[in-house]
């Protein structure tokens, strides 16, 4: 017994430390862009006390002849963390090589094809996630996208309860092979900057569709915002109740899936999982990828996948490991018609890798059929991980794994939509892995890149929070402050997109949540320094919350950056807006015999341009005014000079308040500047709105 303990102790002492080799987060990789003209932060993990050296030098193929070489060393702290700051370097100079070595690490890490340029973070919800492939003129945009001066790193969607060290992600150079999967807003923004600045542009893209702003804000910051306390209270209570709620949900979901009220597994009875089933009429899909990008756009429901492979020599009678990577949302997986594993369709399972054991009795010489029944309840769906995650291998790790990436046969067995969804599936319980969790996405998708040296950030989000617009007006400035403090790079530029026009227009004077959300965004522009806002009320779509025109969104964000961040004097950064300094709204009322009632005027900030009416339209539209009774009526309006608009209505004798473009879809609002950029919706009152008091 003593001898055994001594042997175990010796093995423990000889075991490598937790960070035996130098490691880096994924944001440092081949083809990355480093911020020019600033000290560049490089960090990672190593064995505590290990000396780490980072060297930047001209890389292979660097023909510019820049002799710049920088070398910095540091010692990993007791927790294994280390960081160095490389000397600032200008843009250009060809490609560079980073070499990271440790005193106890046998082989240094090499990062190739590194450029110095401008680096921006791009984040938000679905309109930031929206890809080039799903945008206007996608085929031509992708075909003409080759540009090694534009690069994008994209974070894998991940929820964490604590700030993470790393998140899966990789850099890609813009090309016809990669650009289709780029964030469209971020890509068109980067393209415009690259055209104007003639330097490399790097984008750190971290977004997730349908997510609220509180998920992108740290818990430490949320705890200091009174308006966030109800959110945190609900979340903490839900997390406490989650284990029981999750168990009940899974039981209910299985019942729903297996009864007449849900998408029943009729495919199993039809033989879809059997080796001899005739799938010749099924279509083909390259896996892994989300099926929305491969022939099933905007489809929720049940899709069967089949693939038949040859059993390698020596595998017959052996237990196998079937790896399918993550599947969105749920799956039932078969091998030679026998069920080998399943994971219930639950929002928290969409990104969990599937690893199933194939019993030895199912593995015979000849061919083997794999069938996967995938259920997607909302959003993207399918077998969507990375090619190297899709494999079949021996459980004893003997021999090379068999890749399952490539062509699979598929059949849309049942579509779920508003018309044919049998009954509403059981509600997903709210837990710590839910993407709406306060700070969950900050921890999982932003914290790992926060120290990265950047120029600024672009943001497209707000649709999810529109029903709580008043609260958003407090959370949004708080999030910006939070990011700036944690990045530790001063009040960097923060540019965002005001919500586009959406839903059906109306002839009535209305008061809506989207109008108040745009107002909350406008106030953030006024109140938070070094921010910019792209107005998009003219390029949305009434029937789609995801407008396809992402080109103009990117360009309008770029106008703010070019004018303010890069000091381009000839760039008009925005359409007309209310004055952005501390002056109150200018409201002057003048008596006038024509029209018979008084006019009310407002002075606009025009950013060096002049007021105009959109297109060839003759009359200004989109204004409404009210008197002290707070009753708003549609109004007539005229432009006076370069920057003033006078408004009146025969129904309002003594006007006091003005609203402009104050509805979900203000498609008729036509005040622009000479560049055709639209004026922001606004109001001069502070009346209670439909979202006030919503927490």
N, C-alpha and C positions, 0 to 999 in steps of 0.2 A: 504493500500500500504506500509506504514512504517513498519507495523507488518510483512508483507511478506519479506521485505528486511532484517529485523532483523533476521527472521528465516533462510533465506538463508545464511546470514553471520555466524550465529551460526553453520550451517552445514559445511560451508567451514572451519571454525576454527577447527571443530572436525574431519575433514577428515584426513586420514593418509598422511604422506609426500610421495614424489615421490618414495623414497626408504625406505618404512616402515619396510621392513625386509632385513636382510643381504642376498645378492645374490652373486653367483659365476658364472664365465663363464663356459661353458660346458667342457672345457679342464680339469677341476677339477671334477673327478667323480670316482665312484667305479672302481677298478681294474687298476687305473692309476699307472704309474711309475714316481718316483721323482729322479732327478739327484743325484747320490751319490757324496760324498766328496766335495760338494759345498753348500753355503748358498742357500736355496730353497725359491723362491719368490712365495707367495700366495697373491692374490689380488681379489677385488670385489667391490660391491656397498653396501651402507647402508644409513640410514638417516644421513644427515649432523650432525656431532658432536657425533654420536653414537660410543661408545667404542666397538671394535671388538676384540675378543680373538680367536686365533688359537692354538689348542693343538694337538701334535702328540704323540701317545702312542702305546704300543703293542696292536694289535687287537685281536679279538676272534680267537682262534686256533693258536696263536703264541706260538709255542712250543720251540723256541730257547732260550727263557729266557732273551733276551736283555732288560735291565732295562731302556733303553733310553726313557726319556720323555722330550719333549720340549714344552714350552708355551710362546707365544708372544702376546702382545696386542698393539693396536694402535687406534687412533681416526679418524673417517671418516672426510675428508676435507669438505669445504663448498659445493663442487660439489658432495659429496657422495662417493668419491673414497677413498679406503684404500688399504694398502699393508703391509705385514709383511715379514720378512725373517727368516726362520727357520734355526737353527743350522745345519751345515753339518753333515752327517751321512754316514757311509760306506754301501756298498752293503750287502744284506742278512739281517739277523735278523728277518726272518719270515715276516708275513704281519702286516701292521700297520693301525691304525685308526686315521683319522683326524676329529676333532670336531671343528666346527666354530660357535661361539655364539656371539650374540650382546646384549648390555645392554638393548635395547628396542625391541629385537626379542624374542618372547615367546618360540620358540623351536629351539634348535641348529641344524645345518646341520651336518650330519655324512657321511663321505666318507670312505668306507670299502675296505679291501683287497688292501691296498696300498703297493707297493714295492719300495725299493731304488735300483737303478741300473744305466744304461747308457741310456740317452735320446737323440734321433736324430730327426731332422726335415727332412721330405721327401717331395719334391715338384717338380713341372714341368708340362709337358703336358701329352699326352696320353700314352707314354711309361712308365711314372711313375704311371699313373692311372691304367694301364693294370693289371688285376687281376690274382691271382693264378689259378682260375678256367679256364682261357683262355690261360694258359701257357703250356709248354711241360710237359708231364707226370702228368697232373693235378689230375687225379683220385687217383693215388698213393700218390702224394704229400699231398693232402688234407686228405686222410685216415690216414697218419702217422704224422699229424701236431700237435697233442695234446702236448702242452708245456706251462704250466702256467707261465713260465719265459719270454715269448715273448708276448707283448701286443701292440695293435695299436689303436690309436685314429684317426678317419677319419672325416675331415671337410666336411660339406655339401657345394656343389658348390653355391657360393653367390657372387654377384657383388654389390659393394657399392661405392658411390661417396665421402664418407668421412670415415676415419678410424672407424671401428665398435668396440664396447665393447665386443661383443660376436658373435659367429657363431654356428649354430647347429652342434653337433658332439657327439660322444660317444666312450668310450674305449671298446675294446673286447679282450678277452684272446684267444690265438691261440688254435684252436680245429677244428675237422672235421666239426663242425657246422658253424664256423666263417671264417676260413682261406681262403676259396674259394673267398671271397669278399675282401680280403686284397690286397693292392698294391703288386704285385709280386716282383718287384725289392726291395722294402722296406722290404718285408718279408724275402726274401732269404739273404739280407744283414744282417738283424737282427739275422737270424738263424745262420749264420756263426760267427757273433760276440759272440752270446750266447754260441756256442760250444767252442770257443777259450778262452773266458774270464770267463765263468762259473758264470755270474752275470745276473740279469734280464735286458732285453732290452725293452725300450719303444720307439715307433715311433709315431711322430705327423705327420700324412699324410694329406697334403693339395695340391691337384693337380687338373688340369682340361685339358682335351684333346683339342688339336688344338689351344692353347692359346700362345700369344707372350710374350717375356720377359718383355716388357714394362708394361704389365698388373700386373706383380709381383713386380714391383718397385714403391716406394712411389712417389707421385707427387712432394714432396719437393726435392727429389733427381733428378728426371727427369728434373726439372726446371734448374738444375745446369749443365746439360750435353748438350753441343752444338749440338751433333749428335741427340739428342732427340727432338729438337725444331720443326722440320718438323712434327713429329708425333703429338706433342701437338697442333700445329697449325691446322692440319687436324681434330683432335678430337674436339677442341673447336668450330670450324666452324660447324662440323657435329651435335654437341649437340645443337647449336643455331638453326639449321634448322630442328631438330628432330621432334618437334610436328607436323609440316606440313607434313614432309616426312613419319611419322608413319601413319597418317590418310590416306594419299594416298596409302601407302603400304597395309593397311588393306582392303581398297576398292578393290585394284587390286588383292589381294590374294583371296578375296571372289569370284570375277569374275573368277579367274583362277580355283578355286576349283569347281565352279558350271557350267563350260562350257566343251565343248569337248576337250579343250586343257589341262585340268587338271584332277585329280582323282575325277570324278563326284560321287555324292552321290546316286549311283544306289542301295545301300543297303537299303535305306529308302523305295524306290519303291518296292523292293523285300520283304519287310515285316520284315526285321531283328529286328526292334524295337517293333514289335507287341507281345503281351503276348502269343498268341497261335502259334507263329512260331516254326516250328520243327527244333531245333538246335542239335538233337541227333547225327548228323554226325560231328559237330564241335568238336575241341579238347578242352582239359581242361588246364587251367593255374592258378597257385596260384598267387594271387595278394595281396598286391602290390609288383611289381618288374619290372625292365626293361625287355622287351621281348627278348632282345639279350641273356639274361641269362636263358631263359625259352622256348627254342624251335624255336626261330626266329633269329638266329645269323646273324648279318650284314644285316638286313632287314630294308629298308625304305619304307614307303607307308602307306596304310590304313588298319587298323585292327579293326574289330568289337568285342566288348565284351558284353556278356549278363549274367545277374544273376537274378533269380527269388526268392523272399523271401515271407514268410508268414507275413501278416499284423498283428502286435500285437493287442491284445484286447484293445479296447478304442481308437485306432488310426484312425478308419474309419471316414471320414469326417473332418479330422484335416489337417491343413497345416503342411508340413514336411520340414526339412532341409536335403538336400543330400550333403554330403561331400565326395569328392573323392581324396583329397590331390593333389599334383602336377601331371600334365600330360604333357608329352613331345611328340610333340610340341603343337598341337591343338586338340580340341575335339568338338563334338556335342553330347549332352546328352539327352536321352529320358527316360520318365517314362510312362509305359503303352502306348507307341507309340506317346506320346505328347512331343514335344521338350521343355525342361525346362531350357536349358542353352547351351552356346557354347563360346569358346574362339578361336580366329583365330590362325592358325599355324604361329607363329612368334618366332624368336629366343629368345626374351625376355620373352616369356610365358611358357617356358618349366618347370620352377620351381615355378609357381604361383599356389597356392592351388585353387581348384575348389569347390565353395560352392553355390549350386543352391537351389532355392525354389520350392517345389512341391506343386502346388495348391490343396486345399482341395478336389475339385471336382474329382481329379484323384485317391484319396485314398478311396478305397472301401474294404469291408470285403473280406477275402480270400487271394489271392496272388497278388503280385505287381512285374512287370518286369522292370528292369533297363537295358538300352542298352546304350553303349558308343561307338561312332565312333571316333577313335583316328587316327590322321594324324601325322606321323613323317617324316620330310623332310631330316634329316641328323643326323648321330650319333645315340646315344641311343634313345629308344622310349618306350612309354607305360605309364601305371598308376603305378608310381614308389615310392610313398612316404612311410610313415610308417603305420603299421597296424592300429594304433589308429586314423589315419587321414581318414580312409575309413569307414564312418558310415552313417546311416540313423536315424534321430531323429525327435521328435516333435518340431515344431518351438517355442512352448511355454515352451520348456525345461522340460516338465513333463515326468516322467518315464526315464528308462535307454535307452541310444542309442543302436541301433541294429548294430552290427558289420557286415561290408560287406567284411572284409578280408577273404581270403580263395579261394576256387575254383570258377572260372568263366569260361564260355564257350567262345571260341574265334575263329575267322576266319580271315585269311589274305585275304582281299578282293581285294587289288590291290598292287602290288609291284612296287616301283619306283627305277629304276637303270639306268645305262648308256644306256641300250638297249631299255627300254620301257618307260622311263620318257617322257611324251607327249611333253612338251616344258619346258624350264627353268622357274621355278616359279619366281615371282617378287623378286628382290634383297632386302634383309633385310636392312632397314636403320640403320645407325650407331648411337647409342644413349648412354646415360649414363649407361644403364643397359646391354649393350653389353659386353660379356666376354673378348673382345679384348680391352676394354677401358683402357687407361693408368692409372695405379694405382688401377683399379677397383677390381682386385683380391687380391692385397696387402691389400686394405682397408677391403674387405669382408672376406678374408680367412686367412690372415697372421697377420694383426694388432691385432686381438683378442687373439693371442697366443704369440705375440712377447716377453712379459716379462718372459715367462716360462723358467725356468732354464734348459739349454741343454748342451750337449757336442759339437754338431756340426750339419752339414746339408749335405744331399745328394740331388742331382739335376739331372734330366733327361729332357732336353728341348733343342730346337734349330731347330727342323724340320720346324716349322712355320716361323722362322726368316731367314732360309737359303737363300732366294732370296735377303736378305739385310745383307749378312754376314759381309761386311766391317763395317756397322753400329753396328752389334752385337758385334764386337770386342771392341767397346766403351761402349755399354750398359751393357754387361755381367760383366766386372770388377766393373762398377758403381753399379749394383745391389748387388753384394757381399759386397761392401763397405757399402751400404745402410743397408743391413740386420745386418751386424756386429755393426754398429753404433747404430741402434735402439734397438738391443737386449742388448747392453751395457755389453757384456760378453767377450770383447777383440776380437782378431782376431781368432775366433773359426775355427776349421777345416771345410773346404767347399770342398766336393768331388763331382765330376760330371762325366757324361758319355759323351764321344765323340760319335758323330753320327755313327751308324752302317752302314754297306754296304747295299745299296738299289739301285733299278732299274737294268736294264740289263747291264752286263759288256760289254766293247767294246775293240776292238783290236787297236783302234786309240789312239793317244796321244791327250788328251782333257783337257779342262780347265772348271770346273763346279762350280756351286754355292755350292754344298755339300762339295767339296774339300776345298773351301775357308772358309766354315763354320767350318770344322774340324781344319783348320789352325787358325781361330780366337779362337777356344777353346784351342788349343795348346799354343797359345801366352798368353792366360789368365793363364794357368798353369805356364808358365815361369815368368810372370810379377806380379802375385798376390801371396803373401806369404801364406803359410799354406793351399794350395789347392792340390787336387789330381785328376787325370783323368783316368777313366777306358776306355781303347781302346777296341772297339767292332767291328772292320772292318771284323772280321772273323766269326761272329755269327749272322749276319743279314740275311735278305731274299730278294731276288731280286724282288719278286712280292708283298711284304707286308711291309709296313712302320712300322708295329708292329711285329717284330720278336718274336717268342714264347719262345726262349731260354732266359728266364729271370734269370735262376739259375746262369749262369756264369756272368751275369751283376752284380748281387748282390755280388757274391764272389769276383769279381775284384774290386769293390768299397771297400769291406771289407779288401782287401789286403792293400790298402792305409791307412785305419784306424788302422789296426793292427800294421803295420810297423811304421807309423809316430805318430799317436795319442797315441797308447798303447805301443810303443817302443818294439815291438816283433822283436828281432834281427834276428831270423831265417826266417822271412817272406820276400820274394822278392815282392815288391809292384807293379811292373809294368814290361811290356816288354821294349825293347830298346827305348830310346828317345834321342833327341838331348840334350846336356848338359843344365841343368836347372839353372845354376848360371849365372853370368854376362859375362862369356867368349863368344866370338863370335863363330860361327860355324867354326870348323877346316876344312879348305879346302886346301889340299896340292896337287900340281900337279907335277908329276914326269915323266920325259921322259923314254920311254921304247920301245925297238925294237919289242917286242911281247906283245900286239898287236902293229900295226904300229903307232897308234895315242896315245896321252897321256892319262894317267889315272887320275882320280880325286878321292880323298879319303875323307872320313868323319868319325869322331870319335863319338861314341855313349856313352851315359850314360847307363850302364847296371844294376845298382842297385844290384851289388854283384853277378850277374849271368854272363853268357857268350852268345855271339851271336850264333845263330843256324839257320838252315833252317827247316821250318815246315814239320812235318811228315817224309816221306821217299823221299821227293823231292830232286833232286840232284843239281839243279841250282837255284840261287837267281833270283827272278823275281820282277817286279813292279817298277824298277828304270827307270828314264829318265834323260837325260842331254842335256845341250845346251851350245853353245859358246856365244860370244858377240852379235851375231845376234839374240839371244833370241829364236831361233827355237829349240824346244825340239824333241828328238828322243828316242825311246826305247833303253835301254842300257843293257850291260852285267855287272855282278857284282860278286865279290868273297869276302869272309870273310877272314880277315887277323888278326890272333891272337884272343884275347878275345873281342875286342870292335871296330875294324876298318873294314870298307867296302870300297873296291876299285871298281870304276865304269868307264866304257869306252864304246865307240861306234865308229865303223869305219866311221860313218857319221859325227862325230864331232872331228875335228882335235885338237882344243884347248878348252877343256871343262872348263866352268866357273861355271855353275849352275847345281844343282841336285834337282830333285823332286822324291818323293817316294809315291806310292799308291795314286796318284793324279787323282782320278775319283770318280764317284758316288759309283760304286761297284768294288773296287779293289780286286776282289776275288782271283786273281793270286799272289798278293803281299804276300810273304812268309817269310819275315825276322821276326824271333822270338828270344826268349831266351831259355835257357835249360828247363824252366818250361812250354814252349809252349805259352807264352804270346806274342801277336803280337806287333811289333813296330808301333809307331804312324806314320800316314802320315805326311809328312813335305815338305817344299821347302826351298831353300837357297836364292831365289830371292825375290824381292818385286814388281814384275811387276803388272800392272793394271789388275784386274780380272773382270769377268762378273757382279759382284755385286757392283763394285765400283761406288759411286755416287748415289746409290739407297737409298732413304730415306723412 
